[in-house]
């Protein structure tokens, strides 16, 4: 497996883009975003135990032929980035077989038809076909369907077919702003209210909470979220998505929308209104750093653990899986059950350069860690098909399926492991104090062991909380034995072992 050490200088530059809609030609002005301080952990032990989230009642009864999690937050999410509705529908069987409980779409509302309607992900070859992924994030109307992903009828058909497999659909909702091209916005939107936008100028100081929530993000037109007519209009759009079959939402640029607990001058009831839409699962993109108020957002929606993704990428790149660095999620004490986790997101992939540091083989090791843990709801980002460390955009086509790596054996088996471990506590350890190996045990029922070592490793009488017995690795078929609280077996180089 190809490894790259992440230098300290690079780590300082990996300040996540603060807007999903960022154009490559735009500067990331969020100078305060995503402070990448080390994960805090007061214990020096190599073994850490914590409880699964108990903040709400959860079901452990798996769903359907593919035994998927009955609720989104205890399963895994496939981010089918830039896949069309029909493409997702055509791949639902594979997605279910790989153990995913939910699929997240790109934004489905009407959007700006950029650069003559081209369908490239990015203008990577200097052609005149300049269609870009980021036009998804420039709404022109809050109606379902756009030229990149498909029609509303095709969305309904996707949702209907997904339910047959027990898969739930999450919609990426862009409800903080609209396109900066005022002439592209549908005239009917201006009929909603007399003052559609804030018109306060562009955000420049990301430590200024008022500016962050009331200004234009990268020049995009910031919606007047205090306006009750606009609130009802957006709520109506979200309710239509649910009526058409959506089960959840991801809210783009969520930290740029004020809370009702913000200063009275600009606080609003926007979140209270729009979250009342009938969805089962809702989370906000809260890029950490600056004035993010992430703990306050976590009280009303799930939130993204963006710093933890950085910890994971650094750990895989440096081949150091120390539990001292990877146990804490780095979200200031937010309940792990309220987090959405990832190894990488589309923001990372498109904007901060990390796409060239970790191969898909590397990514699966990080995925095994986050998906095996009891906390967080893991999201797997589907890279473009045909992409590699020298070719970021691969086949470079919006609408087509991404890389098949989302359904690789190791990824799929860890997904299934997670589904079978709902509600069980976790115990994290570095067997034999080897920081190239991490073991995540869930209750006494199962374990995932991740090795980033290029050497074969013999586990001999390693402390374990698993019940005594003979366990067969779901990936390789290799056998591991647990007896008297000790596990023994052989880890192949760069192994991901799934036991239950």
Secondary structure, DSSP 4 states (H G I P E B T S, - for coil): -------HHHHHH----S-TT--TTS----TTB---PPPP-----SEEEEPPP-SS------BTTTTB-SSGGGS-EEE-TTB-HHHHHHTHHHHHHTT-SEEEPSP-EEE---GGG---SS--S--S----GGGGGSEEEEEEEETTTEEHHHHHHHHHHHHHHT-EEEEEE--SEE-S-GGGS-GGGGGS-S--B----B---TT-HHHHHHSBGGG-EEB-TT-HHHHHHHHHHHHHHHHTT--EEEETTGGGS--TTS-TTT--SHHHHHT-S--SEEEE---SBSS--HHHHTTTSEEE-HHHHHHHHHHHHHT---HHHHSS-SSTT--GGGEEE-S--HHHHHHTSGGGT--HHHHHHHHHHHHHSSSSEEEEE-PPTT-BTTBSSTT--TBS---GGGG-HHHHHHHHHHHHTTT--EEEE-GGG-TTEEEEEETTTEEEEEE--SS-EEEEEEE--SPSEEEE-TTT--EEEEETTEEEEEEPTT-EEEE-
